[in-house]
Amino acid sequence: MLTARLAGLRARAHARSYSTRNPDDFRPPWVYTASHLLTYTLIPSAILYCVFLADWGDRDHVFLHVRRWAAHQSSRFFSIDRDEAALASNTQSPPVQQEKK
């Protein structure tokens, strides 16, 4: 009960803070929240795109070392070592022992 009243008071104070800041502002408070969320998601997404996916040409560029490091890490993650390759190439399965009653 008390938390619901506090949440309601907080929401009204939040709405009032926007209306007292600029009385001619017609935008609802959710617009500001959406703007902040988009800012915090779109900017890092654009940076990651520019570093790892954008085509900067054939010449050396500042992101080349980061891309090489990421390619090395992904090739290490998706490859198997000699022991795993030997295990995978072994096509014979061990005999299954049945329990004796």
N, CA, C and O atoms as CSV, one atom per row, in Angstrom:
chain,resi,resn,atom,element,x,y,z
A,1,MET,N,N,0.830,-1.190,0.000
A,1,MET,CA,C,0.000,0.000,0.000
A,1,MET,C,C,0.873,1.252,0.000
A,1,MET,O,O,0.687,2.168,-0.801
A,2,LEU,N,N,1.824,1.259,0.919
A,2,LEU,CA,C,2.691,2.424,1.029
A,2,LEU,C,C,3.558,2.576,-0.227
A,2,LEU,O,O,3.760,3.688,-0.714
A,3,THR,N,N,4.067,1.455,-0.747
A,3,THR,CA,C,4.909,1.541,-1.945
A,3,THR,C,C,4.102,2.000,-3.156
A,3,THR,O,O,4.627,2.721,-4.005
A,4,ALA,N,N,2.842,1.599,-3.251
A,4,ALA,CA,C,2.004,2.048,-4.362
A,4,ALA,C,C,1.763,3.552,-4.270
A,4,ALA,O,O,1.770,4.251,-5.284
A,5,ARG,N,N,1.549,4.045,-3.051
A,5,ARG,CA,C,1.354,5.493,-2.888
A,5,ARG,C,C,2.625,6.249,-3.226
A,5,ARG,O,O,2.580,7.301,-3.863
A,6,LEU,N,N,3.777,5.701,-2.792
A,6,LEU,CA,C,5.048,6.369,-3.104
A,6,LEU,C,C,5.321,6.357,-4.608
A,6,LEU,O,O,5.813,7.342,-5.159
A,7,ALA,N,N,5.003,5.245,-5.270
A,7,ALA,CA,C,5.204,5.179,-6.714
A,7,ALA,C,C,4.307,6.178,-7.437
A,7,ALA,O,O,4.729,6.820,-8.399
A,8,GLY,N,N,3.064,6.305,-6.968
A,8,GLY,CA,C,2.159,7.272,-7.574
A,8,GLY,C,C,2.621,8.698,-7.362
A,8,GLY,O,O,2.551,9.522,-8.274
A,9,LEU,N,N,3.095,8.993,-6.157
A,9,LEU,CA,C,3.620,10.333,-5.874
A,9,LEU,C,C,4.865,10.617,-6.706
A,9,LEU,O,O,5.043,11.724,-7.213
A,10,ARG,N,N,5.713,9.625,-6.841
A,10,ARG,CA,C,6.928,9.804,-7.619
A,10,ARG,C,C,6.588,10.049,-9.084
A,10,ARG,O,O,7.218,10.887,-9.730
A,11,ALA,N,N,5.605,9.335,-9.614
A,11,ALA,CA,C,5.209,9.509,-11.017
A,11,ALA,C,C,4.610,10.899,-11.242
A,11,ALA,O,O,4.886,11.551,-12.250
A,12,ARG,N,N,3.788,11.341,-10.291
A,12,ARG,CA,C,3.217,12.683,-10.442
A,12,ARG,C,C,4.279,13.765,-10.331
A,12,ARG,O,O,4.237,14.755,-11.061
A,13,ALA,N,N,5.231,13.584,-9.424
A,13,ALA,CA,C,6.311,14.559,-9.289
A,13,ALA,C,C,7.177,14.562,-10.538
A,13,ALA,O,O,7.650,15.612,-10.975
A,14,HIS,N,N,7.382,13.383,-11.110
A,14,HIS,CA,C,8.162,13.278,-12.335
A,14,HIS,C,C,7.456,14.018,-13.477
A,14,HIS,O,O,8.097,14.746,-14.235
A,15,ALA,N,N,6.159,13.835,-13.597
A,15,ALA,CA,C,5.393,14.513,-14.653
A,15,ALA,C,C,5.373,16.019,-14.416
A,15,ALA,O,O,5.466,16.806,-15.358
A,16,ARG,N,N,5.250,16.415,-13.146
A,16,ARG,CA,C,5.254,17.848,-12.838
A,16,ARG,C,C,6.602,18.483,-13.127
A,16,ARG,O,O,6.661,19.639,-13.544
A,17,SER,N,N,7.693,17.742,-12.912
A,17,SER,CA,C,9.015,18.325,-13.145
A,17,SER,C,C,9.200,18.676,-14.616
A,17,SER,O,O,9.848,19.673,-14.936
A,18,TYR,N,N,8.639,17.868,-15.512
A,18,TYR,CA,C,8.740,18.187,-16.923
A,18,TYR,C,C,7.840,19.369,-17.282
A,18,TYR,O,O,8.211,20.210,-18.100
A,19,SER,N,N,6.681,19.430,-16.681
A,19,SER,CA,C,5.784,20.520,-17.032
A,19,SER,C,C,6.249,21.836,-16.416
A,19,SER,O,O,6.015,22.896,-16.996
A,20,THR,N,N,6.900,21.794,-15.258
A,20,THR,CA,C,7.389,23.043,-14.669
A,20,THR,C,C,8.664,23.514,-15.337
A,20,THR,O,O,8.989,24.701,-15.297
A,21,ARG,N,N,9.387,22.594,-15.951
A,21,ARG,CA,C,10.610,22.984,-16.619
A,21,ARG,C,C,10.317,23.842,-17.846
A,21,ARG,O,O,10.973,24.857,-18.079
A,22,ASN,N,N,9.332,23.424,-18.619
A,22,ASN,CA,C,8.950,24.168,-19.814
A,22,ASN,C,C,7.450,23.988,-19.996
A,22,ASN,O,O,7.015,22.938,-20.469
A,23,PRO,N,N,6.662,24.968,-19.638
A,23,PRO,CA,C,5.203,24.795,-19.710
A,23,PRO,C,C,4.673,24.623,-21.135
A,23,PRO,O,O,3.565,24.115,-21.311
A,24,ASP,N,N,5.431,25.029,-22.156
A,24,ASP,CA,C,4.979,24.873,-23.534
A,24,ASP,C,C,5.304,23.499,-24.112
A,24,ASP,O,O,4.939,23.198,-25.249
A,25,ASP,N,N,5.988,22.670,-23.331
A,25,ASP,CA,C,6.370,21.354,-23.821
A,25,ASP,C,C,5.162,20.428,-23.806
A,25,ASP,O,O,4.568,20.193,-22.754
A,26,PHE,N,N,4.802,19.903,-24.970
A,26,PHE,CA,C,3.613,19.075,-25.106
A,26,PHE,C,C,3.920,17.587,-25.018
A,26,PHE,O,O,2.999,16.770,-25.020
A,27,ARG,N,N,5.203,17.214,-24.940
A,27,ARG,CA,C,5.577,15.801,-24.963
A,27,ARG,C,C,5.324,15.142,-23.613
A,27,ARG,O,O,5.580,15.742,-22.569
A,28,PRO,N,N,4.829,13.928,-23.630
A,28,PRO,CA,C,4.634,13.197,-22.374
A,28,PRO,C,C,5.981,12.725,-21.819
A,28,PRO,O,O,6.965,12.673,-22.556
A,29,PRO,N,N,6.035,12.385,-20.551
A,29,PRO,CA,C,7.304,11.978,-19.934
A,29,PRO,C,C,7.925,10.725,-20.543
A,29,PRO,O,O,9.144,10.569,-20.475
A,30,TRP,N,N,7.138,9.823,-21.138
A,30,TRP,CA,C,7.724,8.607,-21.697
A,30,TRP,C,C,8.624,8.909,-22.882
A,30,TRP,O,O,9.490,8.103,-23.221
A,31,VAL,N,N,8.431,10.065,-23.522
A,31,VAL,CA,C,9.283,10.432,-24.647
A,31,VAL,C,C,10.718,10.629,-24.169
A,31,VAL,O,O,11.664,10.241,-24.855
A,32,TYR,N,N,10.877,11.226,-23.002
A,32,TYR,CA,C,12.216,11.452,-22.458
A,32,TYR,C,C,12.866,10.133,-22.061
A,32,TYR,O,O,14.065,9.943,-22.264
A,33,THR,N,N,12.082,9.227,-21.497
A,33,THR,CA,C,12.610,7.917,-21.129
A,33,THR,C,C,13.033,7.138,-22.370
A,33,THR,O,O,14.105,6.533,-22.389
A,34,ALA,N,N,12.210,7.151,-23.386
A,34,ALA,CA,C,12.547,6.463,-24.631
A,34,ALA,C,C,13.782,7.072,-25.279
A,34,ALA,O,O,14.612,6.356,-25.840
A,35,SER,N,N,13.901,8.371,-25.204
A,35,SER,CA,C,15.065,9.043,-25.762
A,35,SER,C,C,16.341,8.611,-25.059
A,35,SER,O,O,17.357,8.352,-25.704
A,36,HIS,N,N,16.288,8.534,-23.745
A,36,HIS,CA,C,17.475,8.093,-22.999
A,36,HIS,C,C,17.816,6.637,-23.306
A,36,HIS,O,O,18.988,6.300,-23.474
A,37,LEU,N,N,16.814,5.780,-23.379
A,37,LEU,CA,C,17.080,4.376,-23.678
A,37,LEU,C,C,17.671,4.209,-25.073
A,37,LEU,O,O,18.611,3.436,-25.261
A,38,LEU,N,N,17.134,4.921,-26.038
A,38,LEU,CA,C,17.672,4.835,-27.393
A,38,LEU,C,C,19.093,5.380,-27.468
A,38,LEU,O,O,19.929,4.847,-28.198
A,39,THR,N,N,19.363,6.434,-26.717
A,39,THR,CA,C,20.707,6.994,-26.692
A,39,THR,C,C,21.707,5.974,-26.165
A,39,THR,O,O,22.798,5.825,-26.715
A,40,TYR,N,N,21.333,5.274,-25.100
A,40,TYR,CA,C,22.249,4.317,-24.482
A,40,TYR,C,C,22.357,3.011,-25.261
A,40,TYR,O,O,23.254,2.217,-24.977
A,41,THR,N,N,21.489,2.759,-26.220
A,41,THR,CA,C,21.607,1.545,-27.026
A,41,THR,C,C,22.131,1.822,-28.438
A,41,THR,O,O,22.915,1.035,-28.967
A,42,LEU,N,N,21.715,2.910,-29.041
A,42,LEU,CA,C,22.118,3.174,-30.421
A,42,LEU,C,C,23.575,3.603,-30.550
A,42,LEU,O,O,24.248,3.207,-31.502
A,43,ILE,N,N,24.068,4.392,-29.624
A,43,ILE,CA,C,25.452,4.863,-29.725
A,43,ILE,C,C,26.444,3.708,-29.579
A,43,ILE,O,O,27.342,3.588,-30.413
A,44,PRO,N,N,26.323,2.845,-28.551
A,44,PRO,CA,C,27.247,1.699,-28.507
A,44,PRO,C,C,27.086,0.757,-29.701
A,44,PRO,O,O,28.068,0.177,-30.165
A,45,SER,N,N,25.864,0.601,-30.200
A,45,SER,CA,C,25.658,-0.245,-31.382
A,45,SER,C,C,26.367,0.340,-32.597
A,45,SER,O,O,26.968,-0.398,-33.379
A,46,ALA,N,N,26.304,1.631,-32.758
A,46,ALA,CA,C,26.980,2.280,-33.891
A,46,ALA,C,C,28.497,2.151,-33.761
A,46,ALA,O,O,29.190,1.954,-34.759
A,47,ILE,N,N,29.010,2.261,-32.544
A,47,ILE,CA,C,30.454,2.115,-32.334
A,47,ILE,C,C,30.893,0.689,-32.663
A,47,ILE,O,O,31.893,0.491,-33.353
A,48,LEU,N,N,30.151,-0.299,-32.174
A,48,LEU,CA,C,30.502,-1.690,-32.468
A,48,LEU,C,C,30.425,-1.980,-33.966
A,48,LEU,O,O,31.264,-2.702,-34.505
A,49,TYR,N,N,29.435,-1.424,-34.628
A,49,TYR,CA,C,29.325,-1.607,-36.074
A,49,TYR,C,C,30.538,-1.010,-36.789
A,49,TYR,O,O,31.121,-1.645,-37.668
A,50,CYS,N,N,30.911,0.204,-36.410
A,50,CYS,CA,C,32.044,0.864,-37.069
A,50,CYS,C,C,33.361,0.125,-36.817
A,50,CYS,O,O,34.214,0.070,-37.703
A,51,VAL,N,N,33.532,-0.434,-35.635
A,51,VAL,CA,C,34.776,-1.117,-35.317
A,51,VAL,C,C,34.851,-2.475,-36.005
A,51,VAL,O,O,35.882,-2.808,-36.589
A,52,PHE,N,N,33.782,-3.265,-35.950
A,52,PHE,CA,C,33.869,-4.653,-36.391
A,52,PHE,C,C,33.280,-4.933,-37.776
A,52,PHE,O,O,33.705,-5.897,-38.413
A,53,LEU,N,N,32.346,-4.159,-38.265
A,53,LEU,CA,C,31.649,-4.531,-39.500
A,53,LEU,C,C,31.829,-3.565,-40.668
A,53,LEU,O,O,31.741,-3.987,-41.821
A,54,ALA,N,N,32.073,-2.306,-40.408
A,54,ALA,CA,C,32.145,-1.326,-41.495
A,54,ALA,C,C,33.356,-1.601,-42.386
A,54,ALA,O,O,34.403,-2.037,-41.908
A,55,ASP,N,N,33.202,-1.346,-43.667
A,55,ASP,CA,C,34.272,-1.563,-44.635
A,55,ASP,C,C,35.103,-0.287,-44.737
A,55,ASP,O,O,34.637,0.738,-45.234
A,56,TRP,N,N,36.339,-0.372,-44.257
A,56,TRP,CA,C,37.222,0.793,-44.277
A,56,TRP,C,C,38.239,0.708,-45.409
A,56,TRP,O,O,39.210,1.465,-45.421
A,57,GLY,N,N,38.037,-0.177,-46.336
A,57,GLY,CA,C,38.940,-0.296,-47.478
A,57,GLY,C,C,40.034,-1.320,-47.215
A,57,GLY,O,O,40.076,-1.970,-46.171
A,58,ASP,N,N,40.928,-1.440,-48.213
A,58,ASP,CA,C,41.994,-2.443,-48.138
A,58,ASP,C,C,43.217,-1.957,-47.371
A,58,ASP,O,O,44.046,-2.770,-46.963
A,59,ARG,N,N,43.344,-0.672,-47.169
A,59,ARG,CA,C,44.511,-0.148,-46.472
A,59,ARG,C,C,44.402,-0.407,-44.969
A,59,ARG,O,O,43.331,-0.732,-44.457
A,60,ASP,N,N,45.525,-0.258,-44.278
A,60,ASP,CA,C,45.516,-0.390,-42.823
A,60,ASP,C,C,44.705,0.752,-42.222
A,60,ASP,O,O,44.744,1.884,-42.702
A,61,HIS,N,N,43.982,0.435,-41.181
A,61,HIS,CA,C,43.191,1.446,-40.479
A,61,HIS,C,C,43.301,1.194,-38.994
A,61,HIS,O,O,43.874,0.191,-38.567
A,62,VAL,N,N,42.761,2.088,-38.215
A,62,VAL,CA,C,42.948,2.061,-36.778
A,62,VAL,C,C,42.271,0.849,-36.120
A,62,VAL,O,O,42.689,0.427,-35.042
A,63,PHE,N,N,41.249,0.294,-36.745
A,63,PHE,CA,C,40.526,-0.832,-36.154
A,63,PHE,C,C,41.068,-2.184,-36.607
A,63,PHE,O,O,40.526,-3.220,-36.224
A,64,LEU,N,N,42.110,-2.194,-37.403
A,64,LEU,CA,C,42.630,-3.438,-37.950
A,64,LEU,C,C,43.115,-4.390,-36.860
A,64,LEU,O,O,42.863,-5.592,-36.938
A,65,HIS,N,N,43.805,-3.874,-35.851
A,65,HIS,CA,C,44.323,-4.726,-34.783
A,65,HIS,C,C,43.190,-5.319,-33.945
A,65,HIS,O,O,43.258,-6.475,-33.527
A,66,VAL,N,N,42.173,-4.537,-33.708
A,66,VAL,CA,C,41.029,-5.032,-32.939
A,66,VAL,C,C,40.301,-6.115,-33.725
A,66,VAL,O,O,39.878,-7.121,-33.156
A,67,ARG,N,N,40.154,-5.912,-35.029
A,67,ARG,CA,C,39.497,-6.915,-35.864
A,67,ARG,C,C,40.306,-8.205,-35.929
A,67,ARG,O,O,39.738,-9.296,-35.897
A,68,ARG,N,N,41.645,-8.085,-36.021
A,68,ARG,CA,C,42.489,-9.290,-36.030
A,68,ARG,C,C,42.377,-10.034,-34.711
A,68,ARG,O,O,42.295,-11.262,-34.697
A,69,TRP,N,N,42.372,-9.309,-33.612
A,69,TRP,CA,C,42.238,-9.934,-32.301
A,69,TRP,C,C,40.896,-10.662,-32.193
A,69,TRP,O,O,40.844,-11.799,-31.726
A,70,ALA,N,N,39.818,-10.013,-32.621
A,70,ALA,CA,C,38.488,-10.633,-32.562
A,70,ALA,C,C,38.416,-11.858,-33.475
A,70,ALA,O,O,37.804,-12.861,-33.107
A,71,ALA,N,N,39.026,-11.794,-34.650
A,71,ALA,CA,C,39.035,-12.947,-35.553
A,71,ALA,C,C,39.819,-14.105,-34.939
A,71,ALA,O,O,39.416,-15.262,-35.056
A,72,HIS,N,N,40.929,-13.795,-34.291
A,72,HIS,CA,C,41.721,-14.833,-33.631
A,72,HIS,C,C,40.929,-15.478,-32.498
A,72,HIS,O,O,40.927,-16.702,-32.361
A,73,GLN,N,N,40.262,-14.672,-31.693
A,73,GLN,CA,C,39.470,-15.203,-30.579
A,73,GLN,C,C,38.318,-16.069,-31.083
A,73,GLN,O,O,38.043,-17.126,-30.515
A,74,SER,N,N,37.653,-15.633,-32.130
A,74,SER,CA,C,36.530,-16.423,-32.644
A,74,SER,C,C,37.016,-17.717,-33.294
A,74,SER,O,O,36.351,-18.748,-33.184
A,75,SER,N,N,38.172,-17.678,-33.973
A,75,SER,CA,C,38.689,-18.918,-34.564
A,75,SER,C,C,39.130,-19.887,-33.470
A,75,SER,O,O,38.969,-21.098,-33.624
A,76,ARG,N,N,39.679,-19.380,-32.375
A,76,ARG,CA,C,40.034,-20.253,-31.249
A,76,ARG,C,C,38.785,-20.849,-30.615
A,76,ARG,O,O,38.793,-22.008,-30.202
A,77,PHE,N,N,37.730,-20.079,-30.534
A,77,PHE,CA,C,36.504,-20.552,-29.897
A,77,PHE,C,C,35.806,-21.618,-30.738
A,77,PHE,O,O,35.293,-22.599,-30.199
A,78,PHE,N,N,35.786,-21.427,-32.052
A,78,PHE,CA,C,35.041,-22.327,-32.926
A,78,PHE,C,C,35.886,-23.462,-33.507
A,78,PHE,O,O,35.377,-24.239,-34.315
A,79,SER,N,N,37.156,-23.583,-33.122
A,79,SER,CA,C,37.982,-24.670,-33.624
A,79,SER,C,C,38.144,-25.739,-32.547
A,79,SER,O,O,37.841,-25.522,-31.374
A,80,ILE,N,N,38.632,-26.898,-32.984
A,80,ILE,CA,C,38.870,-27.974,-32.031
A,80,ILE,C,C,40.362,-28.315,-32.048
A,80,ILE,O,O,41.037,-28.122,-33.060
A,81,ASP,N,N,40.869,-28.821,-30.929
A,81,ASP,CA,C,42.282,-29.176,-30.873
A,81,ASP,C,C,42.477,-30.622,-31.347
A,81,ASP,O,O,41.525,-31.283,-31.761
A,82,ARG,N,N,43.724,-31.100,-31.279
A,82,ARG,CA,C,44.033,-32.421,-31.816
A,82,ARG,C,C,43.290,-33.529,-31.080
A,82,ARG,O,O,42.790,-34.464,-31.705
A,83,ASP,N,N,43.218,-33.431,-29.765
A,83,ASP,CA,C,42.538,-34.471,-28.994
A,83,ASP,C,C,41.052,-34.544,-29.350
A,83,ASP,O,O,40.491,-35.632,-29.479
A,84,GLU,N,N,40.430,-33.398,-29.505
A,84,GLU,CA,C,39.014,-33.384,-29.873
A,84,GLU,C,C,38.815,-33.890,-31.296
A,84,GLU,O,O,37.825,-34.563,-31.580
A,85,ALA,N,N,39.750,-33.572,-32.195
A,85,ALA,CA,C,39.648,-34.061,-33.579
A,85,ALA,C,C,39.799,-35.578,-33.617
A,85,ALA,O,O,39.092,-36.255,-34.362
A,86,ALA,N,N,40.721,-36.114,-32.814
A,86,ALA,CA,C,40.894,-37.564,-32.770
A,86,ALA,C,C,39.652,-38.231,-32.194
A,86,ALA,O,O,39.230,-39.286,-32.666
A,87,LEU,N,N,39.082,-37.625,-31.197
A,87,LEU,CA,C,37.870,-38.165,-30.605
A,87,LEU,C,C,36.709,-38.125,-31.598
A,87,LEU,O,O,35.907,-39.057,-31.663
A,88,ALA,N,N,36.624,-37.043,-32.369
A,88,ALA,CA,C,35.544,-36.914,-33.349
A,88,ALA,C,C,35.741,-37.845,-34.535
A,88,ALA,O,O,34.764,-38.295,-35.133
A,89,SER,N,N,37.004,-38.144,-34.890
A,89,SER,CA,C,37.252,-39.011,-36.043
A,89,SER,C,C,37.061,-40.482,-35.701
A,89,SER,O,O,36.926,-41.311,-36.601
A,90,ASN,N,N,37.047,-40.809,-34.449
A,90,ASN,CA,C,36.825,-42.189,-34.034
A,90,ASN,C,C,35.348,-42.519,-34.247
A,90,ASN,O,O,34.478,-42.056,-33.509
A,91,THR,N,N,35.091,-43.325,-35.268
A,91,THR,CA,C,33.693,-43.615,-35.614
A,91,THR,C,C,33.139,-44.814,-34.871
A,91,THR,O,O,31.926,-45.020,-34.841
A,92,GLN,N,N,34.006,-45.601,-34.276
A,92,GLN,CA,C,33.527,-46.762,-33.542
A,92,GLN,C,C,33.074,-46.336,-32.164
A,92,GLN,O,O,33.796,-45.654,-31.438
A,93,SER,N,N,31.888,-46.741,-31.821
A,93,SER,CA,C,31.398,-46.432,-30.485
A,93,SER,C,C,31.738,-47.593,-29.572
A,93,SER,O,O,31.740,-48.744,-30.007
A,94,PRO,N,N,32.023,-47.310,-28.327
A,94,PRO,CA,C,32.351,-48.392,-27.400
A,94,PRO,C,C,31.131,-49.280,-27.181
A,94,PRO,O,O,29.996,-48.807,-27.232
A,95,PRO,N,N,31.366,-50.560,-26.938
A,95,PRO,CA,C,30.218,-51.453,-26.736
A,95,PRO,C,C,29.478,-51.091,-25.458
A,95,PRO,O,O,30.071,-50.721,-24.444
A,96,VAL,N,N,28.193,-51.209,-25.546
A,96,VAL,CA,C,27.346,-50.889,-24.398
A,96,VAL,C,C,27.201,-52.157,-23.553
A,96,VAL,O,O,26.812,-53.214,-24.050
A,97,GLN,N,N,27.515,-52.026,-22.302
A,97,GLN,CA,C,27.407,-53.175,-21.417
A,97,GLN,C,C,26.019,-53.200,-20.810
A,97,GLN,O,O,25.532,-52.200,-20.283
A,98,GLN,N,N,25.405,-54.340,-20.894
A,98,GLN,CA,C,24.085,-54.472,-20.327
A,98,GLN,C,C,24.207,-55.044,-18.923
A,98,GLN,O,O,25.080,-55.860,-18.630
A,99,GLU,N,N,23.317,-54.594,-18.083
A,99,GLU,CA,C,23.312,-55.100,-16.715
A,99,GLU,C,C,22.785,-56.521,-16.687
A,99,GLU,O,O,21.813,-56.847,-17.369
A,100,LYS,N,N,23.428,-57.362,-15.898
A,100,LYS,CA,C,22.990,-58.749,-15.768
A,100,LYS,C,C,22.034,-58.845,-14.592
A,100,LYS,O,O,22.260,-58.248,-13.539
A,101,LYS,N,N,20.988,-59.588,-14.782
A,101,LYS,CA,C,20.000,-59.720,-13.714
A,101,LYS,C,C,20.216,-60.978,-12.931
A,101,LYS,O,O,19.473,-61.254,-11.989
